[in-house]
Amino acid sequence: MARWKITQVKSKNSATERQMATLTSLGIRRINHSVELEVTPVVKGMVDKVLHLVKVEEIN
């Protein structure tokens, strides 16, 4: 199954509380922090909500 490397590239200062909670749920703590997650419908939905704050790369 595919995996994504998700990196926060913008500050969450201007984000809503819901978006900050989504970043925390993804496991992202600060700018330039990366996590590698399995691509599931749940992860896709969370990434869609914070796409303006993160960079997503597909890894093999």
C-alpha positions as CSV (number, residue, x, y, z in Angstrom):
1,M,0.0,0.0,0.0
2,A,1.1,3.5,-0.6
3,R,2.7,5.8,2.0
4,W,2.8,9.6,2.2
5,K,5.5,11.8,3.8
6,I,3.6,14.8,5.2
7,T,5.6,17.9,6.2
8,Q,4.3,21.0,7.8
9,V,5.6,24.0,5.7
10,K,3.5,26.9,7.1
11,S,2.8,28.1,10.6
12,K,-0.5,27.1,12.3
13,N,-0.9,30.5,13.9
14,S,-3.6,31.5,11.5
15,A,-5.2,28.1,11.4
16,T,-8.5,27.4,13.1
17,E,-8.7,25.2,16.2
18,R,-10.1,22.4,14.1
19,Q,-7.1,22.5,11.7
20,M,-4.6,22.6,14.6
21,A,-6.3,19.5,16.0
22,T,-6.0,17.8,12.7
23,L,-2.3,18.5,12.5
24,T,-1.9,17.0,16.0
25,S,-3.9,14.0,15.0
26,L,-1.6,13.5,12.0
27,G,1.3,13.6,14.4
28,I,2.8,16.8,13.2
29,R,4.3,19.0,15.9
30,R,6.1,22.0,14.3
31,I,7.2,23.5,11.0
32,N,9.5,21.2,9.0
33,H,8.4,18.2,11.1
34,S,7.6,15.2,8.9
35,V,5.6,12.0,9.4
36,E,5.2,9.0,7.2
37,L,1.7,7.6,7.1
38,E,-0.2,4.8,5.3
39,V,-2.6,6.3,2.7
40,T,-6.2,5.6,4.0
41,P,-9.4,7.4,3.4
42,V,-9.1,8.9,6.9
43,V,-5.6,10.3,6.3
44,K,-6.7,11.6,2.9
45,G,-9.6,13.5,4.5
46,M,-7.4,15.0,7.2
47,V,-4.7,16.1,4.7
48,D,-7.4,17.7,2.5
49,K,-8.4,19.9,5.5
50,V,-4.9,21.2,6.1
51,L,-3.4,21.0,2.6
52,H,-2.6,24.8,2.7
53,L,-0.3,24.1,5.7
54,V,1.5,20.9,4.6
55,K,3.5,19.4,1.7
56,V,2.6,15.8,0.7
57,E,5.1,13.5,-1.0
58,E,4.4,9.9,-2.1
59,I,7.1,7.5,-1.0
60,N,7.6,3.9,-2.0
